[in-house]
Each structure stands twice: as structure tokens, then as C-alpha cells.
Amino acid sequence: MIMNRRSILALLFMLPALASCEPEKPMDHTPAPMPKVPAGDEVVTLGAGCFWCVEAVFKQIDGVASVTSGYMGGKVKNPTYQQVCEENTGHAEVVQIVYDPKKVSLEKILDWFWKLHDPTTLNRQGNDVGTQYRSAIFYHTDAQKTAAEAAKKAAQKDFTDPIVTEITKAGDFWPAENYHQDYYFQNKNKNGYCRVVIEPKLKKLKLDH
């Protein structure tokens, strides 16, 4: 049976020797800094299940300046990962993407968004189940809203079941703890979730760098 991410994390916390041949390093629970947005760049925030997976994809897209894992769509200030996992805050796991529109369009970013997850499963991606894993586009401008609605309508032809992705105005973004940032590339050789879930996804998308 394939374990979900929380189960794997819990096991690794209890048995760090299973994670690697060396002792597990202490995890930095300090929230990451807010992403910087260079002049001329734009921001969009996406939820597509586990933010480790989504971050690993968008970090490899030309024109993307930065990808920060975090939380959006909830009612609690400064939520922790544990609070979000308990589904008591209303937040979704998201990535905030800073991109150069001269190099990559929002439409291209949304093309990757539809490819990297199943937008027809409500509050679920694979074995990751819960409202924090919901499919969501958080738009930052009216132009992004229009583009997201058009992209959702166009993408429906590729899916038999209805797309359930929510399109919502962006609210407060709370960067996740530092140990979540760049998680796949920091842990791909020692974390089971990275090898079992994220690596196959990247290979399918031909992004297995």
C-alpha cells in the first residue's frame, strides 16, 4: 500500500534512520520569507495537491523567477503546517509563483497546472486527502481571473469528469515553514514520498531533472 505524505512524514520523524544513512537534520520550522517580485514580474497562486509536487514542477519552467510553498484561502493568521493538516484553518496548500510575462504567459503556466494534477477530484490528489489539497487558482488581478476562467473552460475537453477547480481572489499568503521550501530537490534521494509520488510525476511530465 502506498502511504500518503503525512504517514510517511510521521514514520520518518519516529525513525529518522530510515530517511538516510545519516542522522536526520533538525527541521527549520521558521516561516520562509515572502517572495520578492521584481519590477515587471507578475504573481499567481495555485493549489494542486501537495505543494512539494507543485513546487518541483514550476521551479523547472522557463520564465518562472521563484516558487514559494505556502498557505492561502483560510481564516487563521500565520497557520502552521500541523494546523493546516488538521483542516482547522480552511487553508489550501499552494505555491506562489513569480514569473516574467515576457518569457512565460499565464496561459502557459495554467497549461502546466492542468497537466500536473487531476482537477476533477474534490479535495484529493492521489492518496493525499483533505480540503488542504483542493484544486484552486487564486487570481491577483481581474485579467488573471478572466484568463483562469477561460483556461478552465478550455481544459474541460481533456477530462471526462467535471473540473472542480475553484477560482478565487487571492487573499493573505502565508509562506510555509523553511523545511518545506525546495523540498523535492533537497530530499529526493532520501524521502520515500519524493521517490514514490513526485519523481514519477516529473518523469511523466518530462521534468525529471
Secondary structure, 3 states (H helix, E strand, C coil): CCCCHHHHHHHHHHCHHHCCCCCCCCCCCCECCCCCCCCCCEEEEEEECCHHHHHHHHCCCCCEEEEEEEEECCCCCCCCHHHHHCCCCCCEEEEEEEECCCCCCHHHHHHHHHHHCCCCCCCEECCEECHHHCEEEEECCHHHHHHHHHHHHHHHHHCCCCCCCEEEECCCCEECEHHHCCHHHHHCCCCHHHHHHHHHHHHHCCCCC
